[in-house]
Amino acid sequence: MTESILSPMSVSIGIGFIMIAFQEFFETVSWKYYAGGAVLDIAIAPVLALLNI
């Protein structure tokens, strides 16, 4: 079975690399944006699974 390049694991790793690369910028971001991103990620995951993306 082939996997899409946008699998949840690859997206999470990509976000991690971006956060490390722009660490100084992300230190100024409010925790509310991180919480919102986590909720959005959890909400999008089932939709992507249903669409087989």
NORLIN-V675665 format. One record per residue. D_FIRST is the distance of its C-alpha to the first C-alpha in Angstrom with 1 decimal. Layout:
d_first:D_FIRST
d_first:D_FIRST
This chain:
d_first:0.0
d_first:3.8
d_first:6.6
d_first:9.9
d_first:12.9
d_first:14.7
d_first:13.0
d_first:15.9
d_first:16.0
d_first:16.4
d_first:18.9
d_first:20.8
d_first:21.1
d_first:22.3
d_first:24.8
d_first:26.0
d_first:26.7
d_first:28.5
d_first:30.6
d_first:31.6
d_first:32.5
d_first:34.7
d_first:35.9
d_first:39.5
d_first:38.6
d_first:36.5
d_first:39.4
d_first:41.4
d_first:38.9
d_first:39.8
d_first:37.9
d_first:37.7
d_first:35.2
d_first:32.9
d_first:33.3
d_first:32.6
d_first:29.5
d_first:28.2
d_first:29.0
d_first:27.4
d_first:24.2
d_first:24.2
d_first:25.0
d_first:22.3
d_first:19.4
d_first:19.4
d_first:19.9
d_first:16.9
d_first:14.8
d_first:16.5
d_first:15.9
d_first:12.1
d_first:13.0
